[in-house]
Amino acid sequence: MRMRFLASLLLLPVLAQAQMYRWVDDSGKVHYSDQVPASGAKNVQKQSLSVGQSSSAGLPYALQQAVKNFPVALYTSEACKDTCAQARELLNQRGVPYSETTVTDEVDIAQLKKLSGGSVVPVMTVGREVYKGFESGIYKAALDTAGYPASSLLPPGVQARQPVAKPVRKAAPAAAEAEGKPAAAPQETADTAAPK
């Protein structure tokens, strides 16, 4: 009996998925339904909906609110060893869900300069605030102000870091090579962080 109950609990996420259809009828009226439209329907779109799913689902309420209102992002580079590792460690110890972007090419460096005004890493954003470099006191104060708990509230098995998938880009490095210039690398900063 207990096994059947547990098995039924495992099936709940599957059952929570719903199929929705959007279509336009002959008179131009848009309809939404969970049933397949009649054969005369135009512009039929099948959509999958997940009930109650979000990137912060399953997190404690206080953490959900902080993630929703003040998302955290960390910008690093492969050349940045110590200070980027310290920034990452601080976020992981506090259980702060964050996205990490590794700056690897000219396009990334240009985006980093637009965001922070320079090419120094690490850079942390908390909501709209930008913090260049790393200084644990400033990072902690920024996270406190945003409402992140002082110690991890993440459920077991949930990781704080969420790597950012990058689109494949070949044009920018090729352009730098065509000009005979090596791609500039982001610089590692000393242990200081300051808002932009």
C-alpha positions in Angstrom: 0.0 0.0 0.0 2.8 2.4 0.9 4.6 1.7 -2.4 1.5 2.5 -4.4 1.1 5.8 -2.6 4.7 6.7 -3.2 4.4 5.7 -6.9 1.3 7.9 -7.2 3.3 10.8 -5.7 6.0 10.4 -8.3 3.4 10.6 -11.0 2.0 14.0 -9.8 4.5 16.1 -11.8 3.5 14.2 -15.0 -0.2 14.8 -14.3 0.4 18.5 -13.6 1.6 19.0 -17.2 -1.3 20.1 -19.3 -1.7 20.4 -23.1 -3.3 23.6 -24.3 -4.4 24.5 -27.8 -4.7 28.0 -29.2 -6.5 28.5 -32.5 -8.5 31.0 -34.6 -12.0 30.1 -35.8 -13.6 31.1 -39.1 -14.8 34.4 -37.7 -11.4 35.4 -36.5 -12.0 34.7 -32.8 -9.1 33.3 -30.8 -9.8 30.3 -28.6 -7.9 28.5 -25.9 -8.8 25.0 -24.8 -7.4 21.7 -23.5 -9.2 19.9 -26.3 -8.1 19.5 -29.9 -9.8 22.1 -32.1 -12.2 21.3 -34.9 -10.8 20.6 -38.4 -11.7 24.1 -39.7 -9.5 25.9 -37.1 -6.7 28.2 -38.3 -3.3 28.8 -36.8 -3.5 25.9 -34.3 -0.7 26.1 -31.7 -0.2 23.3 -29.2 1.4 24.5 -25.9 2.6 22.5 -22.9 2.0 24.1 -19.6 3.6 23.1 -16.3 1.6 24.0 -13.2 3.5 25.7 -10.4 6.9 25.3 -12.0 9.4 28.1 -11.7 13.2 28.4 -11.3 12.8 28.9 -7.5 10.1 26.3 -6.9 10.8 24.2 -3.8 12.9 27.0 -2.1 11.9 28.5 1.2 9.6 31.5 0.8 12.2 34.1 2.0 14.7 32.8 -0.5 12.0 32.7 -3.3 11.3 36.4 -2.7 14.9 37.4 -2.7 15.5 35.4 -6.0 12.4 36.9 -7.5 13.1 40.6 -6.6 17.0 40.6 -6.6 18.4 37.9 -8.8 22.2 37.4 -8.4 24.6 36.9 -11.3 28.4 36.4 -11.1 30.7 37.2 -14.0 34.0 35.4 -14.0 36.8 34.3 -16.4 39.0 31.2 -16.6 42.0 33.4 -15.9 40.4 34.6 -12.6 41.4 32.1 -10.1 41.5 33.2 -6.4 39.1 36.2 -6.3 36.5 34.5 -8.5 36.8 31.3 -6.4 36.3 33.4 -3.2 33.2 35.1 -4.7 31.8 31.8 -5.8 32.5 30.2 -2.4 30.7 33.1 -0.5 27.6 32.7 -2.6 27.6 28.9 -2.2 28.1 29.1 1.6 25.2 31.4 1.9 23.1 29.2 -0.4 22.4 32.1 -2.8 21.0 30.8 -6.1 23.0 32.6 -8.8 23.8 32.4 -12.4 27.4 32.4 -13.5 28.7 33.7 -16.8 32.3 32.9 -17.8 33.6 35.8 -19.9 35.5 34.1 -22.7 35.6 36.3 -25.9 35.4 39.8 -27.3 31.6 39.8 -27.3 31.5 38.8 -23.6 34.1 41.4 -22.7 32.0 44.1 -24.5 28.9 43.0 -22.6 30.9 43.1 -19.3 32.2 46.6 -20.1 28.6 47.7 -20.8 27.4 46.3 -17.5 30.3 47.3 -15.2 32.2 50.0 -17.1 35.4 47.8 -17.2 36.8 44.4 -18.0 37.7 43.5 -14.4 36.3 40.3 -12.9 34.6 39.1 -10.8 31.5 41.2 -11.2 28.4 40.5 -9.1 25.0 41.9 -9.8 22.2 41.8 -7.2 19.1 43.0 -8.9 20.1 46.2 -10.7 23.2 46.9 -8.5 26.6 46.1 -9.9 29.6 45.2 -7.7 33.0 45.2 -9.4 35.8 43.1 -7.8 35.4 41.1 -4.6 35.3 42.2 -1.0 33.4 39.8 1.2 32.0 42.6 3.5 30.5 44.4 0.5 29.1 41.2 -1.0 27.6 40.2 2.3 26.0 43.7 2.8 24.6 43.6 -0.7 23.0 40.2 -0.1 21.7 41.2 3.3 20.1 44.3 1.8 18.4 42.2 -0.9 17.0 39.8 1.8 19.1 36.8 1.2 19.5 34.6 4.4 22.9 34.8 6.1 23.3 31.0 6.0 22.1 28.5 3.4 18.4 27.5 3.4 18.8 25.5 0.2 17.1 22.0 0.3 19.5 19.1 0.2 20.7 18.3 -3.3 20.0 21.8 -4.7 23.0 23.7 -5.9 23.3 27.4 -5.7 25.2 27.9 -9.0 23.3 27.8 -12.2 25.6 28.0 -15.2 24.5 30.1 -18.1 24.4 28.4 -21.4 26.0 30.5 -24.1 25.0 30.5 -27.7 27.8 29.4 -30.1 29.5 32.4 -31.5 32.2 32.3 -34.1 32.0 35.8 -35.8 33.6 37.9 -33.0 36.8 35.8 -32.5 37.2 35.5 -36.3 36.9 39.3 -36.6 39.7 39.8 -34.0 41.9 37.3 -35.8 41.2 39.0 -39.2 42.5 42.2 -37.8 45.6 40.5 -36.4 44.7 41.3 -32.8 44.6 38.7 -30.1 41.3 38.7 -28.1 41.7 40.7 -24.9 41.2 38.8 -21.7 39.3 40.1 -18.7 41.4 41.2 -15.9 41.4 39.7 -12.4 40.9 42.3 -9.7 42.4 42.8 -6.3 40.2 42.0 -3.3 38.0 45.1 -3.6 34.4 45.5 -4.6 32.6 48.7 -5.3 29.2 49.4 -6.7 29.2 50.9 -10.2 
